[in-house]
Amino acid sequence: EKLIRRLKEKRGKGRNEWAVEAMWNSFIASFIFDHDSIASLLRELNRNSQLRIICGFQPHIYSVLTDKKDEYGKRISESRYKLAPTASAYTNFLNNLKECEQELREMFDTLVKYMYENLNGFGEIMAADGKAIQSYAGKISKKNSGNKGERDADWCRKEYTITKPNGEKVVKTKKWFGFRLHLLSDATYELPVDYEVTKASNSELKETEKLLDNIKEKYPEKLEKCRYFLADKGYDSTELIEWLTTEGISPVIDIRNMWQGDETKQFKDTNIVYNYKGKVYYITDSGKEIELLYKGYDKSRDSQRYGFHPKYDDKRIFRIPLKTDPRIFTKVARNSKKWKRLYKKRTSIERVNGRIDRDFQFEKHTIRGLKKMKMFLTVTFIIQLTLAKAKIESGITNGLARYTA
């Protein structure tokens, strides 16, 4: 209701052929029925009377002069129908909707709050990721290109390493012109928790830190519910890990090899050494290297406990404080089964990103400009959460992220 009122205010005393409510309903329909452009939606509205009725459009009668003339030589006018909005009318509506960022954001936040209140464990396991979204334009537009130009996007080049089945590492490069979605989602239900949209070159790590700071300031109860934070090695940062730990959140973040040359480091003046992946070894007097088993987290000493495999018949326990290296030694040990089990859940946010491309047609969109991109993504998340809300109210709690009503 706030959004509709705001849109009516934005329209002002302009032409009111098409009701704002009907325009908003049709915009939602463009997502639901897989239209990759407004032109495609308008063609559908012109040929589909049922969709027009559902959205609330009423046909308009208007007169046009024909080439026919009456007995006095005057041109005869005929009545014709407008069944659906014109492209220019819809462009005006979208331009007004772009200016309703606050109202759209409030809708999103209200729906997220509903998830926290009605889904058991929602927000306990949070995942972070960045998503590349290309602009419909291929470069920055010239100054005289009008409203259709692209002036917000920029270029980004990202390198990442993949490991082939034979163990060979290959470095791949991804380059795009456009924007980047910075997303926090619930890893259990695969629904969005918070997001930001920026130029492509903005850092995933820095923008995620801003999102977390904003949550702490405005919605501290969300951080109180969060127990684990999942992310890939692009988020491997001592500052972020320490911030999460201070907030009582266990970071489950893949690690980069920042060591120069050394394969292992010695723990104080002991026979214990460890590598950057968190594996811990005991070096015998003869120089033999024995990998120690993780024995759990010692809360009283804020340290990890390691011991020998039973076959060595040695019951000694070694404690390594997390402060030794917060990146390597976290509350959930990197070499534990629990860490691997939790990290696998990080793929949930990749599925969320995949649905944005596949179900909401962002692989072949026609969007230019940061404001418009942010508006389209906000509505995307509103629809995802609304479909989930409808399922919850029907008693369904499984498959909430699936693109079905």
Protein Blocks (a to p, Z undefined) as FASTA:
>chain_A
ZZmmmmmmmnmmaccfbcfklmmmmmmmmmmnopabfklmmmmmmmmmklmmmnopacdd
dddddfbdcfkopacddddddfbdcfklmmmmmmmmmmmmmmmmmmmmmmmmmmmmmmgh
ihkaccddddddddfbfbdcdfklojmbcfkbccdddddddddfkopacddddddedddd
dddddfklopafbdcdddfklcfklmmmmmmmmmmmmmmmlmmmpmbdcddfklgcfklm
mmmmmnopacddddddfbghiabdcehjbfbdcdfkopacdddfkopacddddebjafkl
opadddddfklopabdcdddfklommlmcfbdfkbmklmmmmmmmmmmmmmmmmmmmmno
pmmccbehjklmmmmmmmmmmmmmmmmmmmmmnopaghklpccZZ
